[in-house]
Amino acid sequence: LVWRLSKARGGIPREILALRKPELTWLGWLLIVGGFLIGIYVVMTAVVAIFQIDIEQYLPGPDGESPATGSAGAMKEAMFDLANEPLLFWLAFPAIVIGAPLIEELRFRGYLFSTLATSRAGLSGATLITTSLWSLLHITEPWFSIGMIFIIGLVLSALLIRFGSIWITMACHTAWNGANMLAVFVALRP
């Protein structure tokens, strides 16, 4: 759909969706994606410490159940359930780790971002609007998670602006989803 929308009125989808291959070595990719993950975890740790958030309310119980009904959010509760069924977990893994970032990045930081960036909103407005909408997509999550998603969205938009390539935001988003899914899976293994 975003490819078709990008072609409307004579647009070139590869340009509109920022599908340019970034000129990075494998070390550059590693530094960007690794730096993104480390940076977000540092920010998350700081937010938890500053606001004295009880992180236990977001973690699964010993049997993989949510600590309190709905406290972890719909997505995390679904991941807890999946992690308790290894076959289902590994079947869902590609959709959550590759599919979701691909679709979300093309929709929000691809088509919508480029459309807004060339409007009166400019780069700052495009960043705030797309990040806000992307965060609201995760409305079933607790406020702490939505706040972290907002921060991640700001960082992903900054990476898009800096490198001009959505491939970088997709790689970082994929790494984030993968790291979180694997953390839940490992935490629930006896």
Disulfide bonds with the S-S distance in Angstrom:
none
